[in-house]
Amino acid sequence: MSTEVQQAIVGVWEKYEDEEWRKDQSHWRGVGRWKDDARWQAIGQGTLAKFRMIWRHLGRPPFPEPLVALEWGPGGGSNLLAMRRHCRAYFGVDIAASNLAECGRMIAEEGYGDLLRPVLLTAEPHTIAESVTEKLDLFISTAVFQHFPSKSYGGDVLKAVSGLCKPGAIGVVQIRYDNGNEKFAPISEISQYKKKHITANSYQIDEFWNLLRESGFQPIMISDINSAVNYATFYFQKSAA
Ligand SMILES: C[S@@+](CC[C@H](N)C(=O)[O-])C[C@H]1O[C@@H](n2cnc3c(N)ncnc32)[C@H](O)[C@@H]1O
């Protein structure tokens, strides 16, 4: 990945000129749309419900504890808050140091200050392997893959995480899907990132399913298709070695 790509992403998620807007876009508790705390907590509660659902679907006993989780792009930490009682370590990988700091502040205020392992992404996705010191049980990413600079970048993220997962680890990842609607078409060059970062990346449904397979995961199901915003949530597990 070029420095230009890294700078373009950091330029939005860390250095955007309107800080209040950036915090709102990063889903900070109590900011902008998220002054409504129930609305903010609903992000994480929805994620937790999805993990419970996939656990039941696979016939696994209710959450064995403690789990090791990794979230790609935790933002203000709504998923972190919801998952706190089920995890003993929670790696938060983010491109923005200020978002990781906010996660740390928020979760310490909730009395779980030891849980978060912040990982600042400063280069290619595979470089996180140096910082993620434990094998993973859970992989979470909501409202992030749509902000990647390319489809292949998302593939690099999946492969990086896959290499860190225990066999049978469960992933829940939300993407924007590409159904030909021009609004959600992926950008074709990085110079478009700042203007189009909200809808920078998307995948056809079968394309993402196959990308999961190519990345060492076994796809299980898809839920929550929302055609207003082209969201879909994929569930998958790490294939046996
Ligand atoms: C819309 S927020 C989503 C926050 C959280 N996942 C949620 O659902 O509330 C997007 C987050 O992804 C982070 N992000 C954007 N691009 C990233 C990248 N390439 N790698 C890691 N994090 C990234 C942003 O800094 C921000 O924290």
The ligand as a Gaussian input file, in Angstrom:
#p B3LYP/6-31G(d) Opt

LIG

0 1
 C      -18.075000       4.630000      10.932000
 S      -16.864000       4.320000      12.155000
 C      -17.473000       2.770000      12.779000
 C      -17.161000       2.581000      14.250000
 C      -17.697000       1.280000      14.869000
 N      -17.215000       0.120000      14.170000
 C      -19.200000       1.288000      14.912000
 O      -19.841000       0.508000      14.189000
 O      -19.737000       2.084000      15.688000
 C      -15.452000       3.865000      11.180000
 C      -14.204000       3.536000      11.984000
 O      -13.267000       2.875000      11.131000
 C      -11.994000       3.457000      11.268000
 N      -11.258000       3.224000      10.020000
 C      -11.457000       3.782000       8.810000
 N      -10.616000       3.255000       7.911000
 C       -9.870000       2.334000       8.568000
 C       -8.832000       1.443000       8.181000
 N       -8.391000       1.391000       6.933000
 N       -8.317000       0.635000       9.117000
 C       -8.748000       0.681000      10.409000
 N       -9.724000       1.502000      10.821000
 C      -10.284000       2.312000       9.915000
 C      -12.288000       4.902000      11.590000
 O      -11.192000       5.562000      12.166000
 C      -13.479000       4.740000      12.537000
 O      -13.034000       4.467000      13.827000

